[in-house]
Amino acid sequence: MWQAVFGYDGPELNMGLFWILLLSRVYALAWGQGVYAPANAQIVHSGAACNVKDDNMSERIYTIKEGDTLVLQCIVKGHPRPQVRWTKTAGSASDKFQETSIYNETLRIEGIQRVQGGRYYCKADNGVGVAAIKSIRVDVQYLDIPVLTVHQTISDVRGSYYQEKTVFLRCTVNSNPPARFIWKRGDMLIEQSKDNGVDIYEPLYTQGETKVLKLKNLRPKDFADYTCQVSVRNVCNIKDKSVTFRLTNATSPPMIRLSVNDTVVVDPGQDVRITCEVTGGFPLPIVTWSRYPGPLPLSAQVRGESLILRAVTPADAGFYNCTAVNNVGNPARKNVNLVVRTMSNLTFQITPDSNKDSETIQMGRDLKLSCHVDATPQDKVNYTWYKNGAPVFNSDSLILLRSDPDMAPGTSSLEIVDMKFRDLATYSCMASFSGSTVRELRVDVNISQNSVSPPVLTVPPGRQAVSVREGGNAELVCLVVDGKPRPPILWSRTEKDLLMPSGKPTVETPDGRLRLKNVSRDMMGAYRCQTAPYNGLNIKRREAQVQLNVQYPPILDPVFQDVRSRNYQMVTLRCTILRSNPPRLTDIRWFRNGDFIRMPMPDLKETPELKFKLEPTNNGSYECRVSNTEGTSACTFNVSAQPYNAEFYFDTPNPVRILKGNNYSYNLQWTQKDPDATDRIIGYWINVRKNKQNLLSKQIDLKGKAPEKGVLMSYAVSDLKIPLSYEVRLAPITTYSTGDYVSRIIQYSEPYTYPRPSDHVCGFEDERICGFSQDRSDIFDWTRQNHLTQNPKRSANTGPDTDRSGTKEGYYMYIEASRPRTQGDKALLLSPLFNITSSKGPKGRVPYCVSFYYHMKGKHIGTLNVYLRVRSIASVDRAMWTKSGHQGPDWKKAFFDVTPSGPFQIVFEGIRGSGFEGDIAIDDVSITRGECKQQNTVANAGKTVLIGGSHPLPLAKWLTFGLSCFVSLLFR
């Protein structure tokens, strides 16, 4: 009784100490709850952990096998309910969070990989006080298949590969934890101490874990099969792995040669075939192909040693790598650079005599014509010059430069020296690939006194500044009004760090018109237009600027605000203008529920305000509409005397109370958000619903006591059916109005007290199954099930139809005997670890009663065993109860006493029988202090409820017990 009230498990209390504890309990319950910061954060796991400590509530390292499912749950208390965020560091020594976070109480990673190991942080925050943070390190265990390679001393290579004296067999593996290596010759274990011809050692500076087997002074018996076996000692049930290599006198490293040159240049559309021929190596090397950068093209075909590329495109260009491996020596590698010819964007430049700073063509001065094409490969482009259609050759007056050093790489120039009238002509530049099907490109340049003149760049009048409404389209114009030939115009932002709307630093426009669509305010600013240095005169670039002005309606604050106030008090609404373009406002108007409020015209230069007395008749939606020439924006205020919502409290300790008749009650708790903001709250409406049907609707009367901020209120919702869940809706009530309903789901959960034995029954009605867990050392697991989740195709000749109480919703635990289970397979279910002390009572060790119901129906029923596992230096299991074979179609009760010497668990072991009609089930498990007595159990239509201990209490203790129960219920 003392344990139930005060958490006390010592000798009998005197009355003075009783009242001290009672008053401290009252104080804690009355003042210790309400609005508070997140606290007591814990991380628990329910996934496929393969190394779990005894006390899994304080587990700090979670060991899991690669490929299994990681499930971490962050259990935290706080009110209002905290938001939980999961983050991860790259490793236990790193403090840098990943970019992504998961906002949920449960973190679940399917098929976890080794790179996902590290330290995981659970952070809970509700805006009150300091956030709670807990961490757990996830250690992912794995063992790869080892790689065995054979090497020879580099300093002495003569004759056949293995005519030398010393050979090294190197075995490398990646694993966690570190692997143990075993070397075998044939089937015989190699032990360095028993064979002078071998050395086994771990080399320095190697990646992964490596062990080397050194064969000294090679002997005939050394030509054999060698096996490297690696093991992590069955951690996480990871089996050993091995690799075998046959060493012979013919063993040699791989050698290859390519069927093509190191660089292959082809036209688009051609097929390419590259063969990587193996010219040596034993065992026969395996050839693989790869590409850099990126993977092999989707159209690539690998046939044996050959790589075939069909109808190549420029995207297929790159380095193709052939690698031959036979685990002897180093892999053989060859690379081929595949180049696909391309040619585009042929441009020209006219450069007047640069020595004279000239910008025009003048007789008697030099003139340079340049031609450039973007091509791959650039150095294979052939440029041909023509004058009035005739080829141009080098002469005293015409000088051809295949690659002009004063221009961009790959540019060809024609220099006209001391220009004469005979040099006025049409010059053509033609770019091509010799012997290629790629289409040649040509550009013509007319050189005459009237055809070449410097450009004049201008912005049309009235277009220096362009105004456009946000979301519309704009056109910026920069025209070349004079000059021949007319170059294209390049646009850029005047602020060097800003990119064009297309995301590029510059945009070319042939006609000088920059067209912008869906203009936004971040596109506002100055734009620079410049003449391009190509397709025209190569002289000082002309430039101008155009200002883009984006206009938008006013930007206001707040966009929406919820305003609560008491009735008959003054309310002030304020709408702040943050930005506006144009800044001059044209109108300000106030509306209530869509109707215009008649009032004097506000000052357009002042912040709009509306003041009024709130009354029951003028609650509603208020809107302040502010306009400029580009549009109207609004501040919206929901003004109401309606109280704020209630905020449910989710950290109620043991909210479930089991009642008679398979019923339970739920202690619902909540606080009121800002109760003084509106009229006095006099009560609450509460609705309890199941499947959208109202089961309860009533008013909770506060009896004149108004809610206080941060103080918990409680209501016991009764007559709920085990194990059903319900929706509860709650709304505050004032004299004038009712607040909005908030809802939550209340669920039945086993009200166990962990980690001490408790006076209640575990019916496995929630997913936590009262803290029971599956043993990781068994063959398969127990399964939680009820009538509604049963397989409709299951055999009707085995297993229960419902739980012990006979309800379809009630759960139980059972072992499934169908495939893939075989005879003798075991499943172990462990109770929580009960951390009792080893102290003895007046008559010796304290006894405990273990009680449960079992169902063993079927002609193939195996065995159900129950053990007592006492934790000490080594855990010991002691058989306490057993039953085998068919026991009839009904649930039956079993119970026995245990007298543990220290912390203990109860272990249920189900053993599969000879066939599939062998399902075994258990339900209603209880572990209580005191000896088992038949009269201490009351059976009713629902679950069995234990109501007493093993010894009668004197009258004084009964009175104390009744008083403490009353106080506890009053303040919970």
PEURCOR-V605683 format. One record per backbone hydrogen bond with DSSP energy under -1.0 kcal/mol. CO is the residue of the C=O (numbers start at 0). NH is the residue of the N-H. If there is no record, write none. Layout:
BEGIN
CO:NH / CO:NH
END
This chain:
BEGIN
0:4 / 1:5 / 1:7 / 2:6 / 13:17 / 14:18 / 15:19 / 16:20 / 17:21 / 18:22 / 19:23 / 20:24 / 21:25 / 22:26 / 23:27 / 24:28 / 25:29 / 26:30 / 27:31 / 35:78 / 38:76 / 41:74 / 43:72 / 46:48 / 53:55 / 54:57 / 59:136 / 61:138 / 62:49 / 63:140 / 64:67 / 67:111 / 68:47 / 69:108 / 70:45 / 71:106 / 72:43 / 74:41 / 76:38 / 78:35 / 82:124 / 84:122 / 85:101 / 86:120 / 87:97 / 90:93 / 101:85 / 104:73 / 106:71 / 108:69 / 111:66 / 112:115 / 113:116 / 117:137 / 118:88 / 119:135 / 120:86 / 121:133 / 122:84 / 123:131 / 124:82 / 131:123 / 133:121 / 135:119 / 136:61 / 137:117 / 138:63 / 140:65 / 141:175 / 146:171 / 148:169 / 149:328 / 150:167 / 159:162 / 164:217 / 166:214 / 167:150 / 168:212 / 169:148 / 170:210 / 171:146 / 172:208 / 173:143 / 175:141 / 179:230 / 181:228 / 182:189 / 183:226 / 184:187 / 187:184 / 190:193 / 194:197 / 196:215 / 198:213 / 200:211 / 208:172 / 210:170 / 211:200 / 212:168 / 213:198 / 214:166 / 218:221 / 219:222 / 221:223 / 223:246 / 224:185 / 225:244 / 226:183 / 227:242 / 228:181 / 229:240 / 230:179 / 231:234 / 233:236 / 234:237 / 240:229 / 242:227 / 244:225 / 247:250 / 251:281 / 254:278 / 254:279 / 256:276 / 261:336 / 263:338 / 265:340 / 266:269 / 269:311 / 271:308 / 273:306 / 274:258 / 276:256 / 279:254 / 281:251 / 285:324 / 287:322 / 289:320 / 291:318 / 296:299 / 300:307 / 302:305 / 304:275 / 305:302 / 306:273 / 307:300 / 308:271 / 311:268 / 312:315 / 313:316 / 317:337 / 318:291 / 319:335 / 320:289 / 321:333 / 322:287 / 323:331 / 324:285 / 326:149 / 331:323 / 333:321 / 335:319 / 336:263 / 337:317 / 338:265 / 341:375 / 343:373 / 346:371 / 347:534 / 348:369 / 349:537 / 350:367 / 352:355 / 352:357 / 361:364 / 364:418 / 366:415 / 367:350 / 368:413 / 369:348 / 370:411 / 371:346 / 373:343 / 375:341 / 376:379 / 377:380 / 381:431 / 383:429 / 384:391 / 385:427 / 386:389 / 389:386 / 396:416 / 397:394 / 398:414 / 400:412 / 403:406 / 407:410 / 410:403 / 411:370 / 412:400 / 413:368 / 414:398 / 415:366 / 418:363 / 419:422 / 420:423 / 424:446 / 425:387 / 426:444 / 427:385 / 428:442 / 429:383 / 430:440 / 431:381 / 432:435 / 440:430 / 442:428 / 444:426 / 452:483 / 455:480 / 457:478 / 459:462 / 463:546 / 465:548 / 467:550 / 468:471 / 471:518 / 473:515 / 475:513 / 478:457 / 481:455 / 483:452 / 487:531 / 488:508 / 489:529 / 490:506 / 491:527 / 494:497 / 499:502 / 503:499 / 506:490 / 508:488 / 511:477 / 513:475 / 515:473 / 518:470 / 519:522 / 520:523 / 524:547 / 525:493 / 526:545 / 527:491 / 528:543 / 529:489 / 535:349 / 536:538 / 541:530 / 543:528 / 545:526 / 546:465 / 547:524 / 548:467 / 550:469 / 551:580 / 554:577 / 554:578 / 556:575 / 558:635 / 560:637 / 562:639 / 568:613 / 570:611 / 572:609 / 575:556 / 578:554 / 580:551 / 586:626 / 588:624 / 589:596 / 590:622 / 591:594 / 594:591 / 602:605 / 607:574 / 609:572 / 611:570 / 613:567 / 614:617 / 619:638 / 620:592 / 621:636 / 622:590 / 623:634 / 624:588 / 625:632 / 626:585 / 626:586 / 627:630 / 630:627 / 632:625 / 634:623 / 635:560 / 636:621 / 637:562 / 638:619 / 639:564 / 644:672 / 646:670 / 654:666 / 656:664 / 661:721 / 662:658 / 663:719 / 664:656 / 665:667 / 665:716 / 667:714 / 668:648 / 669:712 / 670:646 / 673:676 / 681:701 / 682:732 / 683:699 / 684:730 / 685:697 / 686:728 / 687:694 / 687:695 / 688:726 / 689:692 / 692:689 / 695:687 / 697:685 / 699:683 / 701:704 / 707:710 / 712:669 / 714:667 / 716:665 / 719:663 / 720:723 / 725:745 / 726:688 / 727:743 / 728:686 / 729:741 / 730:684 / 731:738 / 732:681 / 732:682 / 736:733 / 741:729 / 743:727 / 745:725 / 749:751 / 754:834 / 757:759 / 761:924 / 765:768 / 767:770 / 768:771 / 772:829 / 782:813 / 784:811 / 790:793 / 802:805 / 806:802 / 807:787 / 811:784 / 812:921 / 813:782 / 817:820 / 821:824 / 824:911 / 825:778 / 825:779 / 826:909 / 827:774 / 828:907 / 829:772 / 833:835 / 833:903 / 840:843 / 843:840 / 846:929 / 847:897 / 848:927 / 849:895 / 850:925 / 851:893 / 852:922 / 853:891 / 854:920 / 855:886 / 856:798 / 857:860 / 861:884 / 862:910 / 863:882 / 864:908 / 865:879 / 865:880 / 866:906 / 867:877 / 868:904 / 869:875 / 875:869 / 877:867 / 880:865 / 882:863 / 891:853 / 893:851 / 895:849 / 897:847 / 902:870 / 903:833 / 904:868 / 905:830 / 906:866 / 907:828 / 908:864 / 909:826 / 910:862 / 911:823 / 915:917 / 916:859 / 919:814 / 920:854 / 921:812 / 922:852 / 924:761 / 925:850 / 927:848 / 932:935 / 933:936 / 935:946 / 937:944 / 944:937 / 953:957 / 954:958 / 955:959 / 956:960 / 957:961 / 958:962 / 959:963 / 960:964 / 961:965 / 962:966 / 963:967 / 964:968 / 965:969 / 966:970 / 967:971
END
